[in-house]
C-alpha cells in the first residue's frame, strides 16, 4: 500500500507542477533584450534639420 500511495503523490505533484514548468520554459524561450540608449534617444531635431525646414517654412509663408 505504501508504494501505491507514494506513486499517487508523485503523480499529483507532477500534474500540479506541469503548468509552472511550461511557464518557465516559455520564459526561457524569450530573448533577453539589452538596453540600448541610442534606440531611445528622444532629444528632438538638430540644427541641420531646423535649418532645412526653416527655409521651407519661410518659402511657404510667402
OpenMM code with the backbone's topology and positions (N, CA, C; nanometers):
from openmm import Vec3, app, unit

residues = "UNK UNK UNK UNK UNK UNK UNK UNK UNK UNK UNK UNK UNK UNK UNK UNK UNK UNK UNK UNK UNK UNK UNK UNK UNK UNK UNK UNK UNK UNK UNK UNK UNK UNK UNK UNK UNK UNK UNK UNK UNK UNK UNK UNK UNK UNK UNK UNK UNK UNK UNK UNK UNK UNK UNK UNK UNK UNK UNK UNK UNK UNK".split()
positions = [
    Vec3(0.0822, -0.1194, 0.0000),
    Vec3(0.0000, 0.0000, 0.0000),
    Vec3(0.0869, 0.1263, 0.0000),
    Vec3(0.2005, 0.1187, 0.0657),
    Vec3(0.2877, 0.2344, 0.0747),
    Vec3(0.3416, 0.2761, -0.0615),
    Vec3(0.3762, 0.1823, -0.1460),
    Vec3(0.4295, 0.2132, -0.2779),
    Vec3(0.3246, 0.2807, -0.3651),
    Vec3(0.2017, 0.2355, -0.3561),
    Vec3(0.0971, 0.2945, -0.4399),
    Vec3(0.0628, 0.4364, -0.3944),
    Vec3(0.0664, 0.4629, -0.2636),
    Vec3(0.0363, 0.5984, -0.2155),
    Vec3(0.1478, 0.6958, -0.2523),
    Vec3(0.2724, 0.6509, -0.2487),
    Vec3(0.3816, 0.7402, -0.2879),
    Vec3(0.3782, 0.7665, -0.4381),
    Vec3(0.3387, 0.6665, -0.5166),
    Vec3(0.3256, 0.6861, -0.6605),
    Vec3(0.2142, 0.7859, -0.6913),
    Vec3(0.1065, 0.7781, -0.6180),
    Vec3(-0.0046, 0.8715, -0.6372),
    Vec3(0.0369, 1.0135, -0.6011),
    Vec3(0.1139, 1.0280, -0.4959),
    Vec3(0.1601, 1.1612, -0.4546),
    Vec3(0.2543, 1.2196, -0.5589),
    Vec3(0.3439, 1.1374, -0.6096),
    Vec3(0.4376, 1.1837, -0.7127),
    Vec3(0.3610, 1.2260, -0.8379),
    Vec3(0.2632, 1.1489, -0.8773),
    Vec3(0.1821, 1.1821, -0.9945),
    Vec3(0.1071, 1.3131, -0.9731),
    Vec3(0.0511, 1.3315, -0.8559),
    Vec3(-0.0210, 1.4540, -0.8234),
    Vec3(0.0727, 1.5751, -0.8270),
    Vec3(0.1910, 1.5608, -0.7694),
    Vec3(0.2878, 1.6708, -0.7700),
    Vec3(0.3334, 1.7052, -0.9115),
    Vec3(0.3544, 1.6045, -0.9945),
    Vec3(0.3945, 1.6300, -1.1334),
    Vec3(0.2852, 1.7056, -1.2083),
    Vec3(0.1601, 1.6646, -1.1894),
    Vec3(0.0494, 1.7332, -1.2565),
    Vec3(0.0353, 1.8767, -1.2072),
    Vec3(0.0595, 1.8983, -1.0800),
    Vec3(0.0494, 2.0333, -1.0244),
    Vec3(0.1640, 2.1221, -1.0714),
    Vec3(0.2819, 2.0645, -1.0904),
    Vec3(0.3990, 2.1432, -1.1290),
    Vec3(0.4099, 2.1642, -1.2796),
    Vec3(0.3344, 2.0898, -1.3582),
    Vec3(0.3466, 2.0980, -1.5041),
    Vec3(0.3214, 2.2385, -1.5591),
    Vec3(0.2176, 2.3113, -1.5160),
    Vec3(0.1996, 2.4485, -1.5673),
    Vec3(0.3168, 2.5401, -1.5313),
    Vec3(0.3722, 2.5220, -1.4134),
    Vec3(0.4875, 2.6019, -1.3735),
    Vec3(0.6066, 2.5742, -1.4643),
    Vec3(0.6319, 2.4487, -1.4938),
    Vec3(0.7438, 2.4135, -1.5814),
    Vec3(0.7214, 2.4663, -1.7223),
    Vec3(0.5974, 2.4615, -1.7709),
    Vec3(0.5681, 2.5169, -1.9033),
    Vec3(0.5922, 2.6670, -1.9060),
    Vec3(0.5519, 2.7356, -1.7996),
    Vec3(0.5729, 2.8793, -1.7918),
    Vec3(0.7219, 2.9130, -1.7888),
    Vec3(0.7980, 2.8405, -1.7103),
    Vec3(0.9418, 2.8655, -1.7028),
    Vec3(1.0103, 2.8360, -1.8359),
    Vec3(0.9645, 2.7349, -1.9069),
    Vec3(1.0202, 2.7053, -2.0387),
    Vec3(0.9869, 2.8167, -2.1364),
    Vec3(0.8655, 2.8717, -2.1267),
    Vec3(0.8259, 2.9814, -2.2146),
    Vec3(0.9124, 3.1058, -2.1884),
    Vec3(0.9388, 3.1347, -2.0617),
    Vec3(1.0243, 3.2485, -2.0283),
    Vec3(1.1650, 3.2267, -2.0837),
    Vec3(1.2129, 3.1038, -2.0776),
    Vec3(1.3460, 3.0741, -2.1283),
    Vec3(1.3576, 3.0894, -2.2786),
    Vec3(1.2460, 3.0783, -2.3517),
    Vec3(1.2485, 3.0937, -2.4970),
    Vec3(1.2554, 3.2396, -2.5395),
    Vec3(1.2077, 3.3295, -2.4564),
    Vec3(1.2060, 3.4699, -2.4927),
    Vec3(1.3478, 3.5268, -2.4913),
    Vec3(1.3837, 3.6020, -2.5949),
    Vec3(1.5172, 3.6630, -2.5950),
    Vec3(1.5254, 3.7748, -2.4912),
    Vec3(1.6385, 3.7879, -2.4313),
    Vec3(1.6605, 3.8922, -2.3323),
    Vec3(1.7023, 4.0181, -2.4075),
    Vec3(1.6226, 4.1222, -2.3939),
    Vec3(1.6546, 4.2461, -2.4652),
    Vec3(1.7553, 4.3266, -2.3833),
    Vec3(1.8524, 4.3767, -2.4521),
    Vec3(1.9568, 4.4570, -2.3894),
    Vec3(1.9205, 4.6036, -2.4079),
    Vec3(1.9342, 4.6820, -2.3052),
    Vec3(1.9025, 4.8245, -2.3142),
    Vec3(2.0059, 4.8936, -2.4016),
    Vec3(1.9565, 4.9602, -2.5038),
    Vec3(2.0446, 5.0377, -2.5917),
    Vec3(1.9985, 5.1823, -2.5859),
    Vec3(2.0742, 5.2702, -2.5245),
    Vec3(2.0296, 5.4094, -2.5103),
    Vec3(2.0088, 5.4780, -2.6448),
    Vec3(2.0856, 5.4416, -2.7463),
    Vec3(2.0699, 5.5091, -2.8755),
    Vec3(1.9350, 5.4787, -2.9406),
    Vec3(1.8725, 5.3679, -2.9022),
    Vec3(1.7412, 5.3344, -2.9555),
    Vec3(1.6316, 5.4165, -2.8873),
    Vec3(1.6627, 5.4802, -2.7766),
    Vec3(1.5648, 5.5571, -2.7003),
    Vec3(1.6010, 5.7051, -2.6954),
    Vec3(1.6764, 5.7501, -2.7935),
    Vec3(1.7194, 5.8892, -2.7962),
    Vec3(1.6021, 5.9763, -2.8381),
    Vec3(1.5606, 6.0680, -2.7512),
    Vec3(1.4425, 6.1494, -2.7782),
    Vec3(1.4757, 6.2981, -2.7646),
    Vec3(1.5928, 6.3376, -2.8132),
    Vec3(1.6336, 6.4760, -2.7949),
    Vec3(1.5640, 6.5713, -2.8908),
    Vec3(1.5163, 6.5221, -3.0037),
    Vec3(1.4496, 6.6089, -3.0999),
    Vec3(1.5409, 6.6418, -3.2169),
    Vec3(1.4919, 6.7223, -3.3103),
    Vec3(1.5696, 6.7535, -3.4296),
    Vec3(1.6883, 6.8435, -3.3972),
    Vec3(1.7908, 6.8282, -3.4771),
    Vec3(1.9127, 6.9062, -3.4563),
    Vec3(1.9149, 7.0326, -3.5401),
    Vec3(2.0257, 7.1040, -3.5347),
    Vec3(2.0339, 7.2323, -3.6058),
    Vec3(2.0270, 7.2170, -3.7582),
    Vec3(2.0790, 7.1091, -3.8137),
    Vec3(2.0717, 7.0905, -3.9586),
    Vec3(1.9261, 7.0723, -4.0022),
    Vec3(1.8489, 6.9986, -3.9263),
    Vec3(1.7071, 6.9795, -3.9591),
    Vec3(1.6335, 7.1129, -3.9511),
    Vec3(1.6625, 7.1901, -3.8487),
    Vec3(1.5955, 7.3201, -3.8324),
    Vec3(1.6313, 7.4150, -3.9462),
    Vec3(1.7578, 7.4110, -3.9886),
    Vec3(1.7998, 7.4990, -4.0978),
    Vec3(1.7271, 7.4614, -4.2271),
    Vec3(1.7168, 7.3337, -4.2581),
    Vec3(1.6477, 7.2898, -4.3805),
    Vec3(1.4998, 7.3247, -4.3764),
    Vec3(1.4363, 7.2999, -4.2638),
    Vec3(1.2928, 7.3212, -4.2557),
    Vec3(1.2554, 7.4673, -4.2334),
    Vec3(1.3446, 7.5465, -4.1832),
    Vec3(1.3173, 7.6903, -4.1693),
    Vec3(1.3091, 7.7519, -4.3072),
    Vec3(1.3927, 7.7110, -4.3997),
    Vec3(1.3887, 7.7638, -4.5364),
    Vec3(1.2570, 7.7246, -4.6026),
    Vec3(1.2103, 7.6027, -4.5823),
    Vec3(1.0850, 7.5568, -4.6436),
    Vec3(0.9654, 7.6310, -4.5838),
    Vec3(0.9676, 7.6549, -4.4543),
    Vec3(0.8538, 7.7214, -4.3927),
    Vec3(0.8498, 7.8699, -4.4306),
    Vec3(0.9657, 7.9316, -4.4509),
    Vec3(0.9679, 8.0706, -4.4945),
    Vec3(0.9182, 8.0823, -4.6381),
    Vec3(0.9511, 7.9846, -4.7223),
    Vec3(0.9063, 7.9865, -4.8612),
    Vec3(0.7559, 7.9613, -4.8689),
    Vec3(0.7016, 7.8821, -4.7837),
    Vec3(0.5582, 7.8527, -4.7880),
    Vec3(0.4757, 7.9698, -4.7311),
    Vec3(0.5363, 8.0558, -4.6510),
    Vec3(0.4644, 8.1686, -4.5934),
    Vec3(0.4502, 8.2824, -4.6946),
    Vec3(0.5319, 8.2855, -4.7968),
    Vec3(0.5282, 8.3972, -4.8935),
    Vec3(0.4193, 8.3837, -4.9922),
] * unit.nanometer
topology = app.Topology()
chain = topology.addChain("A")
for resn in residues:
    res = topology.addResidue(resn, chain)
    for name in ("N", "CA", "C"):
        topology.addAtom(name, app.Element.getBySymbol(name[0]), res)
